[in-house]
Amino acid sequence: MVDLDTKYICNGFPYLGSEKQKNQNELVGEFVVKKLAEPYLMKGHNITTDQYFTSYNLGVFLLSKKT
């Protein structure tokens, strides 16, 4: 996760090929966005993603978290 104005990395984690925390029916892109966005949920921030990290379920989740 990178701040648009400063280009500074705000959040990240290494991906080692599988995530034990991920729900079985959750897409990897959804999991990544949710994990990186955790500190920013419920604060009215905007998140911009590309097509790999976008899904209907993710949009519904982020709207429910006022993000």
N, CA, C and O of each residue as an XYZ file, in Angstrom:
268
protein
N       0.853     -1.164      0.000
C       0.000      0.000      0.000
C       0.899      1.228      0.000
O       1.825      1.334      0.805
N       0.616      2.154     -0.913
C       1.455      3.336     -1.096
C       0.589      4.587     -1.013
O      -0.523      4.613     -1.541
N       1.100      5.625     -0.349
C       0.426      6.917     -0.299
C       0.602      7.609     -1.643
O       1.721      7.722     -2.143
N      -0.494      8.072     -2.227
C      -0.463      8.676     -3.551
C       0.361      9.959     -3.601
O       1.098     10.183     -4.562
N       0.245     10.798     -2.581
C       0.935     12.088     -2.602
C       2.433     11.961     -2.356
O       3.232     12.555     -3.080
N       2.817     11.195     -1.345
C       4.229     11.121     -0.964
C       4.974      9.968     -1.617
O       6.204      9.929     -1.592
N       4.236      9.024     -2.206
C       4.811      7.795     -2.796
C       5.488      6.937     -1.728
O       6.324      6.091     -2.044
N       5.127      7.155     -0.474
C       5.701      6.432      0.650
C       4.917      5.147      0.901
O       3.687      5.152      0.850
N       5.621      4.047      1.170
C       4.960      2.779      1.464
C       4.335      2.866      2.851
O       5.033      3.112      3.834
N       3.012      2.661      2.932
C       2.278      2.754      4.192
C       2.112      1.400      4.868
O       2.092      1.318      6.096
N       1.994      0.341      4.079
C       1.698     -0.970      4.635
C       2.112     -2.030      3.624
O       2.034     -1.801      2.417
N       2.544     -3.170      4.098
C       2.917     -4.273      3.224
C       3.140     -5.537      4.026
O       3.235     -5.498      5.252
N       3.224     -6.654      3.332
C       3.541     -7.925      3.966
C       4.081     -8.876      2.902
O       3.702     -8.771      1.735
N       4.951     -9.792      3.281
C       5.483    -10.734      2.292
C       4.446    -11.804      1.956
O       3.759    -12.313      2.842
N       4.340    -12.136      0.689
C       3.453    -13.206      0.263
C       4.320    -14.428     -0.031
O       5.207    -14.376     -0.883
N       4.062    -15.515      0.668
C       4.900    -16.701      0.562
C       4.226    -17.848     -0.187
O       4.672    -18.992     -0.094
N       3.179    -17.560     -0.915
C       2.553    -18.583     -1.728
C       1.204    -19.062     -1.236
O       0.405    -19.549     -2.036
N       0.923    -18.943      0.042
C      -0.409    -19.274      0.559
C      -0.607    -18.536      1.871
O       0.352    -18.213      2.572
N      -1.841    -18.282      2.183
C      -2.174    -17.570      3.417
C      -3.114    -18.432      4.242
O      -4.192    -18.799      3.774
N      -2.724    -18.749      5.435
C      -3.540    -19.578      6.312
C      -4.751    -18.806      6.849
O      -5.753    -19.413      7.228
N      -4.665    -17.467      6.883
C      -5.747    -16.632      7.404
C      -6.875    -16.438      6.397
O      -7.978    -16.050      6.781
N      -6.621    -16.700      5.117
C      -7.583    -16.436      4.056
C      -8.727    -17.443      4.104
O      -8.501    -18.643      4.256
N      -9.969    -16.942      3.971
C     -11.120    -17.828      3.863
C     -11.017    -18.616      2.567
O     -10.481    -18.116      1.578
N     -11.517    -19.826      2.563
C     -11.392    -20.699      1.400
C     -12.101    -20.132      0.166
O     -11.626    -20.324     -0.953
N     -13.235    -19.433      0.351
C     -13.987    -18.898     -0.782
C     -13.602    -17.462     -1.135
O     -14.223    -16.861     -2.012
N     -12.602    -16.907     -0.475
C     -12.170    -15.520     -0.702
C     -11.055    -15.494     -1.746
O     -10.115    -16.286     -1.678
N     -11.163    -14.588     -2.702
C     -10.115    -14.429     -3.711
C      -8.855    -13.854     -3.072
O      -8.929    -13.118     -2.088
N      -7.710    -14.190     -3.632
C      -6.435    -13.700     -3.090
C      -6.395    -12.172     -3.133
O      -5.941    -11.542     -2.178
N      -6.859    -11.578     -4.216
C      -6.879    -10.121     -4.325
C      -7.710     -9.464     -3.235
O      -7.310     -8.444     -2.673
N      -8.866    -10.048     -2.935
C      -9.712     -9.524     -1.857
C      -8.984     -9.606     -0.529
O      -8.982     -8.649      0.245
N      -8.369    -10.741     -0.265
C      -7.645    -10.937      0.993
C      -6.538     -9.901      1.159
O      -6.379     -9.318      2.232
N      -5.777     -9.677      0.096
C      -4.654     -8.733      0.156
C      -5.158     -7.319      0.457
O      -4.611     -6.637      1.324
N      -6.191     -6.880     -0.251
C      -6.715     -5.526     -0.026
C      -7.246     -5.388      1.393
O      -6.972     -4.392      2.062
N      -8.003     -6.377      1.859
C      -8.549     -6.311      3.220
C      -7.444     -6.261      4.262
O      -7.536     -5.504      5.228
N      -6.404     -7.059      4.075
C      -5.310     -7.094      5.052
C      -4.538     -5.773      5.067
O      -4.226     -5.251      6.137
N      -4.233     -5.239      3.900
C      -3.492     -3.977      3.838
C      -4.326     -2.792      4.314
O      -3.781     -1.828      4.852
N      -5.638     -2.857      4.121
C      -6.503     -1.732      4.467
C      -6.933     -1.722      5.927
O      -7.511     -0.733      6.379
N      -6.674     -2.781      6.676
C      -7.153     -2.874      8.066
C      -6.965     -1.602      8.891
O      -7.916     -1.159      9.536
N      -5.773     -0.996      8.895
C      -5.595      0.198      9.748
C      -6.372      1.423      9.256
O      -6.486      2.410      9.984
N      -6.904      1.373      8.040
C      -7.535      2.544      7.437
C      -9.052      2.411      7.314
O      -9.714      3.338      6.847
N      -9.608      1.277      7.724
C     -11.050      1.073      7.635
C     -11.777      1.965      8.629
O     -11.228      2.337      9.667
N     -13.012      2.303      8.299
C     -13.896      3.140      9.133
C     -13.381      4.572      9.292
O     -13.773      5.269     10.228
N     -12.509      5.014      8.389
C     -11.957      6.367      8.478
C     -12.258      7.199      7.236
O     -11.792      8.332      7.120
N     -13.038      6.639      6.302
C     -13.432      7.393      5.119
C     -12.362      7.533      4.048
O     -12.479      8.390      3.173
N     -11.333      6.718      4.098
C     -10.278      6.786      3.082
C     -10.746      6.172      1.767
O     -11.679      5.370      1.743
N     -10.094      6.554      0.682
C     -10.332      5.959     -0.637
C      -9.241      4.948     -0.929
O      -8.084      5.144     -0.558
N      -9.613      3.871     -1.590
C      -8.651      2.850     -2.005
C      -8.799      2.665     -3.504
O      -9.907      2.465     -4.001
N      -7.698      2.731     -4.220
C      -7.695      2.522     -5.660
C      -6.953      1.226     -5.949
O      -5.842      1.014     -5.463
N      -7.576      0.360     -6.744
C      -6.968     -0.928     -7.087
C      -7.022     -1.123     -8.592
O      -7.710     -0.387     -9.300
N      -6.294     -2.116     -9.073
C      -6.410     -2.486    -10.482
C      -7.364     -3.672    -10.599
O      -7.965     -4.084     -9.607
N      -7.504     -4.219    -11.792
C      -8.494     -5.269    -12.030
C      -8.229     -6.545    -11.238
O      -9.174     -7.277    -10.942
N      -6.998     -6.833    -10.890
C      -6.692     -8.050    -10.136
C      -7.206     -7.961     -8.703
O      -7.573     -8.977     -8.112
N      -7.233     -6.782     -8.153
C      -7.619     -6.578     -6.758
C      -9.038     -6.037     -6.616
O      -9.376     -5.485     -5.568
N      -9.875     -6.179     -7.636
C     -11.220     -5.634     -7.615
C     -12.249     -6.757     -7.748
O     -12.106     -7.645     -8.588
N     -13.274     -6.708     -6.919
C     -14.381     -7.649     -7.034
C     -15.625     -7.016     -6.418
O     -15.528     -6.069     -5.637
N     -16.771     -7.537     -6.769
C     -18.023     -7.049     -6.202
C     -18.028     -7.224     -4.685
O     -18.381     -6.302     -3.950
N     -17.634     -8.414     -4.221
C     -17.636     -8.694     -2.780
C     -16.711     -7.750     -2.023
O     -17.032     -7.327     -0.912
N     -15.572     -7.417     -2.610
C     -14.652     -6.476     -1.968
C     -15.287     -5.091     -1.887
O     -15.164     -4.412     -0.867
N     -15.960     -4.669     -2.948
C     -16.634     -3.375     -2.929
C     -17.694     -3.301     -1.843
O     -17.797     -2.297     -1.138
N     -18.473     -4.350     -1.706
C     -19.502     -4.399     -0.664
C     -18.855     -4.340      0.722
O     -19.335     -3.632      1.607
N     -17.762     -5.088      0.903
C     -17.055     -5.092      2.183
C     -16.539     -3.693      2.522
O     -16.743     -3.209      3.635
N     -15.872     -3.045      1.565
C     -15.296     -1.720      1.825
C     -16.389     -0.688      2.098
O     -16.223      0.168      2.966
N     -17.498     -0.759      1.371
C     -18.607      0.162      1.652
C     -19.158     -0.039      3.050
O     -19.515      0.926      3.726
N     -19.229     -1.292      3.489
C     -19.741     -1.560      4.841
C     -18.797     -1.029      5.917
O     -19.207     -0.800      7.055
N     -17.527     -0.836      5.545
C     -16.525     -0.307      6.477
C     -16.265      1.178      6.248
O     -15.271      1.720      6.731
N     -17.175      1.847      5.498
C     -17.063      3.291      5.205
C     -15.711      3.649      4.581
O     -15.093      4.658      4.922
N     -15.280      2.803      3.670
C     -13.996      3.010      2.993
C     -14.219      2.929      1.495
O     -13.272      3.075      0.721
